[in-house]
Amino acid sequence: MNKYKPALTKRYIVITAVASLAIFATLGYSNPPTKGETVSKSITNTTQSNSWKAITWNNGKRDITSWLNPEEYAEFYVPNNNAAEQLKSTTALRNANSQQVKTHGITTIWRAEPQQVENIVSKSLADSASAAANAKRSPNVSPVFHSSPRPNSPRMALPGNVIIRFQSDMAVENIHIWLTQHNLLKERSLPGDGLTIVVKSEPGMAALNLVKRLGKQTEIYEISPNWWSEPQRR
């Protein structure tokens, strides 16, 4: 008997993802530096790493710790969308105390008090759901993370979506059934043998929580949030 019997109820986790190529790795993908990369208001006082919160998650093979920076958040603008409308809806403009740290392409890093950051991220998630219901698109917002507790370590953030690499003995035709059973919606397949796919999720902690929920599934070889990583100058 095939254990991958389609579920009768389908409830999908849907969110607009940043339209850039996802690369499967522990640190996810990085948008390369562009000519438009700017530093609008350079802030020199580095957040003290002793205030960062360690968050541990399993990638299917081992535990990984990411460090949450409570004083910053990342905002991802939707490519090819009405820039003026996005500017009106940006969370940063709703909070006069947010300071712009730097911009990398469609990604802007902001700094604010920890409680303000928490409120901004929460409000943005609610606004995103409302915008989706009205067929509108607003910027995705994520807390800022680091791969280590070093003060100058590169920033990371979660624009949405999760990358899954299935076990080699997982039949490709059964992947869709597995996704249905777990109430997931496939965004796209990555190049290769069809066993690595991008699954839709909310931005921010919702993506990391989905990874935590699925990390121990026996069908999964490796899983990671679709990380955005801060470009590094060489």
N, C-alpha and C positions, 0 to 999 in steps of 0.2 A: 504493500500500500504506500502510495506517495505521501510523505508527511507534509509536503508543501501544498496542502489543500487551501485554495483561495479563501480568505476570510469573507464573511457575508457583509460585514460593515466596513466601510472605507472612510477613514477620517484623515485627511491629509494635513501635514504641516507645511504651509505655503508662505513664502516671503520672497520679495524681490531681492535677488542677489546682485552683487556688484559684477558688472559684465567685464571680467578679465579672466585670463586663463589660469585655472587652478593647477598647481603642481603638487603631487602627492609627496609629502614629507612631514616630518614631525613639526617643522616650523612653517609648513604650508607654503604660500606663494608670496612673492614680493613684486610690487609694481616697480619697474626700473625707474631711476631718476629721469625726469623729463626736463626739457628746456624751460618749462614753466614752473619748475620747482622753486618755491620761494620761502623765505623766512619773513613773515609779515611783522612780527613783533618778537624779536629774539628775547627769550627769558633765560637769564643766566643762572638763577638760583635753582639748582637741581633738586628734585624731590628726594628727601632722605629715604634710603631703602629700608630703614628700620620700621617705616610705617606701611610697607607693602605687605600684602596678605598672601601667604603661600596656598596655592590651590593645586591639589594632586588629582590627576586623571590617568586612566589606563588606555594606551593606544592599541590594545589587543595583544601586545607582547610584553610590555613592561609599564611600570608607573612613571609618569612624567610630572614634574612640578613646574607650574607657571606662576609668576608673581604678579598679583593685581596691584596696580598703582591707583590709590583711592583719590588722587588729586587731578587726574587727567581723563579725558575721554576723546574718542576719535569719531569724526563725522565723515561719512562716505556719500558723496554726491552721485546721483544717478547719471551715467553718461547719456548723451544725446537726448536730454530732457530739457524742459524749459528752465533755464538758469535763473530767470527772474522769479519764477514761482518757487523754486527751491530756496532762493535767498529769503523770501518772505517766510517760509516755513522752518527755516533752520532753528534749531534749539538754541544756538549761541545768541541769536538776536533776542530771544525771549529772556535771556539772563544777562543783565548788564555786567555782572561780576565775572563772566567768563573771559579769560585772556587767551588770545590766539598765540600758540607757541610756534607752529610752523605748518607749512602745507607741502604735500607731496602729491602732485597730480590731482586726482579727485579726492584725496584724503587730507583732512585738516585735523590737527591736534589742538585741543583746547585745555586750559587749566582753570580750575575753580576749587572752592572749598569742598571737602569730601561729601558733606551732606547735599550740597548743591549738585555735585556730579551724580550722586545716586538718584536724586530727583529728576535730573535732566535725562538720564538713561531710561528711567522708568517711564517718564512722560513720553519720550520719543517712541518707545515700544508701543504704547497705547495709541499714539498718533499714527504710527505706521500701520497698525491694524485697521484704524478708522479710514486711513487713506486708501488701503487696499480694498476695503469694502466699497469705496466710492470710485474705484478705478483710477486713483491718483497715485503719484509716486513722490515720496518725500525721502530725504537723506536717511540712510541707516546710521545708527549711533551705537557705539560699543565702548565699554570700559577699555582702558589701556593696560596691557600686560607687558611683562618682560620675561625672557627665558632664564634669567639668573637674577640674584639679588644685588648685583653690582649697580651702583648709581648711574653709570653711563652706559649700561647695556641697551641694545636697540629696543625700541618700542614694538609691540605687537598689538593687533586688535582683530576683532571678529565681525566682518561685514555680513556674515550669514553663510549658511551651507556647511555641509560636512562631507569629507572625502572618505570613502570606504573601499578597501581592497579585500575581496573575498578569498577564501581558501581555494587552492588550485583544483580541488576536487568538487567544487561547487559548480554545477551545470549552469550555464548562462541563462537557459530558459527558466530556471528556478529562481533567479534573482528577482524578477518581477513579482513572483508569488510571495517571496520572502518580504519584499518591500510592502506589499499589500497587508500581509499579516502583522507588520509592525507599524502600520499607519504612516508610511513614508511615501514621498513623491520624488521620483528621480528627476534631477535637473538635466544631466547629460552623462555620457560615458567618456572617459579619458582614453586617449590613444593606447592601443595594445590589444590584449586578448579578450577584452570585454568584461574583465573581472574587477576593474576599478571604475567606480562611478561617483558622481557628485549628487548628494541628496539635499533637498531643500530644507532649510531651517530658518528660524528667526535669527537676527544678529545678536551679538553680545553673549551674555551668559547662557541664553537659551541654546545656542549652538554647542557650547561646552557641556551643558547638562545633557544634551542629546548624546554626545560622545560618551559621557559617563554611563548613561543608560544602556548603550549598545556595546560598550567595550568588551564585555565578557561573553558575548554571543559566540557560540562555537563556529558559526559559519564565517565569522570575520577573521581575516588574517591580520589586518592593520586598519586603524581608523584614526582620523585627525580632524579637528576643526579646520575650516578653510582659512587659515591664518593670513592676514596681511602683515608683512614685516617691514619695518622702516628701512628704506634704502641706505646703504652705507657708502660713504665716499672712500675712494682708494687713492 
